Amino acid sequence: MDSEIDNQAAQQLDKVDLHIIEAMQRDGREAFTQIAEQLDVSPGMIRQRYGRLVELGYLKVVAVTNPLMMGKRAMAIVGVRTDGRRLLEVAEALGKFEEVVYIVVVSGRYDILIEVFCRDHDDLLHFMTEKLARVDGVRETESYMHLKIIKEIYF
């Protein structure tokens, strides 16, 4: 996902584009014919618009797995403080760990927030002590275990 915000590009989307995006957010497998019927337009128009939205980067359709069903029982958000000049280098290193599913550089108490999915608590402990703590430039971490996911949406 590109981190730059482009309000002008978002304003170029019309109601058909926005409806396609909303439909795909609900169900990425919804048929173009169904979307076309909802808008009273041709399926070909939806197919063409969908292709354009993908090409421009507005849409990316992927399978989203359920981490619990995939055997990931220990999930956490981890705040990471870094040596200032090594911030992006640390972020790159964290991105190479299979346990890390989300990385964002932030302002505030931490420099980086990561989301981590592990098999169990032992696996999470191993990640924290044997991987994360050994990354050059990591000064401090604080982890927040997921106790219950209340809401989870994908933009």
C-alpha positions in Angstrom: 0.0 0.0 0.0 1.4 3.4 -1.0 1.7 5.7 2.0 1.2 8.9 0.1 -2.3 10.4 0.3 -3.7 11.7 -2.9 -7.0 13.5 -2.4 -7.2 14.7 -6.0 -7.1 11.2 -7.3 -9.8 10.1 -4.9 -12.0 12.9 -6.1 -11.8 11.5 -9.6 -13.8 8.4 -8.6 -17.5 8.6 -9.5 -20.5 6.8 -7.9 -20.0 3.7 -10.1 -16.4 3.4 -9.0 -17.3 3.8 -5.4 -20.1 1.3 -5.6 -17.7 -1.2 -7.2 -15.2 -0.6 -4.4 -17.8 -1.0 -1.7 -19.1 -4.2 -3.3 -15.6 -5.7 -3.5 -15.0 -4.8 0.1 -18.1 -6.8 1.2 -17.3 -9.8 -1.1 -14.3 -9.8 -3.4 -15.9 -12.6 -5.4 -19.1 -10.7 -6.2 -20.0 -11.2 -9.8 -19.7 -8.2 -12.2 -23.2 -9.1 -13.4 -24.6 -8.6 -9.9 -22.9 -5.3 -9.5 -24.1 -4.2 -12.9 -27.7 -5.1 -12.0 -27.4 -3.0 -8.8 -26.3 0.0 -10.9 -28.4 -0.7 -14.0 -25.3 -0.7 -16.2 -23.7 -3.4 -18.4 -21.4 -6.0 -16.9 -18.8 -4.9 -19.5 -18.8 -1.5 -18.0 -18.2 -2.9 -14.5 -15.4 -5.2 -15.9 -13.7 -2.2 -17.5 -14.1 0.0 -14.4 -12.8 -2.8 -12.2 -9.8 -3.3 -14.4 -9.1 0.4 -14.2 -9.4 0.5 -10.4 -7.0 -2.4 -10.1 -4.5 -0.8 -12.6 -4.6 2.5 -10.8 -4.1 0.9 -7.4 -7.5 1.6 -5.8 -8.3 -2.1 -5.6 -6.3 -5.2 -4.8 -8.3 -8.4 -4.3 -6.6 -11.0 -2.1 -7.6 -13.9 0.1 -7.7 -13.0 3.7 -7.0 -15.9 6.0 -8.3 -16.4 9.6 -5.1 -16.5 11.7 -6.8 -18.7 14.4 -7.7 -21.3 11.7 -4.2 -21.1 10.4 -2.8 -22.1 13.8 -1.7 -18.6 14.9 -2.9 -18.5 18.6 -0.7 -15.7 19.9 -1.1 -12.3 18.3 0.3 -9.0 19.5 0.8 -5.4 18.6 4.4 -4.3 19.4 5.6 -0.8 19.8 9.3 -0.4 18.8 11.6 2.4 19.7 14.7 2.7 17.5 17.9 4.6 17.2 16.7 7.6 15.3 19.0 7.4 12.3 18.2 3.7 11.9 14.4 3.9 11.8 13.9 2.9 8.2 16.6 0.3 8.4 14.9 -1.3 11.4 11.5 -1.2 9.7 13.1 -3.0 6.7 14.6 -5.7 8.9 11.3 -6.3 10.7 9.6 -6.7 7.4 11.7 -9.8 6.7 10.3 -11.7 9.7 7.5 -14.1 8.8 5.7 -13.4 12.1 5.3 -9.7 11.3 2.1 -9.1 9.3 1.9 -5.3 9.5 4.4 -2.5 10.0 3.8 1.2 10.2 6.2 4.0 11.0 4.4 6.4 13.5 4.9 9.5 15.5 4.6 9.5 19.3 6.0 7.2 22.0 7.1 4.6 19.5 8.8 4.9 16.2 7.3 1.7 14.7 4.2 -0.4 15.4 4.1 -4.0 14.2 1.5 -6.7 14.4 2.8 -10.1 15.0 1.1 -13.5 14.6 2.7 -16.5 16.2 1.8 -20.2 16.8 1.6 -19.9 20.6 3.1 -18.0 23.5 6.4 -19.9 23.3 6.7 -18.9 19.7 5.9 -15.3 20.6 8.6 -15.3 23.3 11.1 -16.7 20.9 10.2 -14.0 18.4 10.6 -11.2 21.0 13.8 -12.4 22.5 15.6 -14.2 19.7 14.6 -12.1 16.7 13.2 -8.7 17.5 15.6 -7.9 20.4 18.5 -8.8 18.2 17.8 -6.3 15.4 20.5 -3.7 15.3 18.9 -0.3 16.1 16.0 -1.6 18.3 16.3 0.2 21.6 13.0 -0.8 23.4 9.8 -2.7 22.7 6.5 -3.0 24.4 4.0 -5.7 23.5 0.2 -5.8 23.7 -1.3 -9.2 23.4 -4.6 -9.6 21.5 -7.2 -10.8 24.0 -10.2 -10.6 21.7 -10.7 -9.1 18.2 -13.8 -7.0 18.3 -13.7 -5.5 14.9 -11.6 -6.3 11.8 -12.2 -4.6 8.5 -10.1 -4.2 5.4 -10.1 -1.1 3.3 
